């Protein structure tokens, strides 16, 4: 009787091994489609001044992360500033047709490729980086948004990410919302 139990256990082990082998083979043969998926988000630090003589400041970075299973090509981003807002945008970028400065190797450079005079849209692409691999993040870092507190202000800074595979764009996960009241003259009728 002990021999029959051992034979059954051995047969079950062989059957389990055969199943595991078949499952591994099927998984290896399974064609996993290349999934395109990006997320983009801002990280920010604010320095708000309530003195009308001082500027307020938002320091930010724009991050693009490839969370898909395939590389994306020719990434770009667009940061929009509301029309007729008191916000002033600046950042480290070059303009089209620039001459590369080899002293900045190791640092990521970004190129602005829309109209330089536009104060509402900033279209940027990484210099020398045409692909974002799966699980890779690229960042446009250390931009600044400044405004004066002597007037009321309100607006949303938006971001959109584009690539060859996502031509409609992907909206940033966390737009920057800025609003506040300026100084008022309460004791003006004396």
Secondary structure, DSSP 8 states (H G I E B T S, - for coil): -HHHHHHHHHHHHHHHHHHHHHHHHHHHH--------EEEEEEEEEE---STTSEEEEEEEEEEEE-SSS-EES-EEEEE--TT-S-EEE-S-EETT----GGGTTS--EEE-S-TT-SSEEEEEETT--EE-TT-EEEEEEEEEEEESSS-EEEEEEEEEEETTEEEEEE-SS-EEEEE------S---
